[in-house]
Amino acid sequence: MKGERKENEALNNDLLREIGSIGAGNAATSLSDLIQQKVLITFPKIEVTNPKDIPKVLGLQNMRVVVIHKKLQGDYGCDIMLVFPEKEAEKIVSTMAKWTFGIDGLDEEMKASAVEEVGNIVIGSFLSAISNFTDIELVHTPPGHMTDIFDAILDRILAKSHSPDENAVIFHTCFERDEGNIYGAVIIFLSEELQRELVQRGKAWLE
């Protein structure tokens, strides 16, 4: 039993890295096209943790953040979100204003739209990678956009989550660009059913 658990953990780690790599590559291509400048997305660290520990793991306790959130519908419940500290989100807005819209600043509505577009691209790329691995069509909600203290946002999401007690996967995320890096995190709450599908498909993928 212990050996099987360790094998599954190793498999999960390999799968997470592969899913992250595919999702990052697709998202980077789309973002580069959007802002007309090269963007690379890397994951300096991938962690699995209890959802309640996420703010501490990311060093975002009681800090204002910007969150883009999507929820999977149907049998394979899953919540996924892209998180930026507020200052990092401002860097994205500044980049989008300059390179996408050709202006120095955006009004509040355009700022929200810019961050939502980035979140839509990144989260969509991750979900596509998961869908490709599991061969399951994943239907998701439109992106939700929240700006608040991270702990409060997380509490609201977990209260409505399909899998509030399941471990969360944290992809510490770095957006590398000419004007300097932007840091955030992609967080996935996988349901037990979707985790099982990933492990089964992953074993076939490694064979």
C-alpha positions, 0 to 999 in steps of 0.5 A: 500500500505504501509503495502504491501511494508513493508511486501515485504521488510520483506519477501525480508530480510528473503529471502536474509538471507536464500539465503545467508545461503544456498549459504554460506553453499555450498560454504564453503563445496566446499572451505574446500574440495579445500584447505583441511582445514575447512572454514566457510563463514558468513555474519556479515551484509546484506545491500540493497543500491543504486549501486553508494553508494557501495564503500562508504558502503564498505569503498572501495572508491579509493582502489585497489580491486580484483573482480570476476564477472558473468552476467546472460544471458537471461530474468532474467538479473543479475550481481553478483560479489565477491570483495576483497580488494587487501590485503585480496585477497593475503591472499586467494592466500597464503592459496591456495598456501600452502594447495592446491598446497603445495608451498610457492608462486604462479606466477601471472597466478596461483594467478589469477587462485586461486582467480577465483576458489574461486570466481567461487565457491562462486558466483556459490553457490549463483546462485544455491541458487537463482535458487533453490528458483525460479525454474529457470535455470540460465545461466551465463557467465564465470567468469571475473577477474579484479584488479583495483580501485573499483570505476572504476571497478564498473563503468564498470560493471554498464555501461553494467549491465542489471539493473544499476538503481536497488538496489544492495544487499551487503553481507558483507562476512567473510571467517573464517579459522584457520589462520585468517579471510578473509573479502570481499563482495558478491554483487548482482544486481537483475533485476526487473523480478528476484526480482519479481520471488523471492518474489513470490516464497518466499511467497510460501516458507513461507506458 
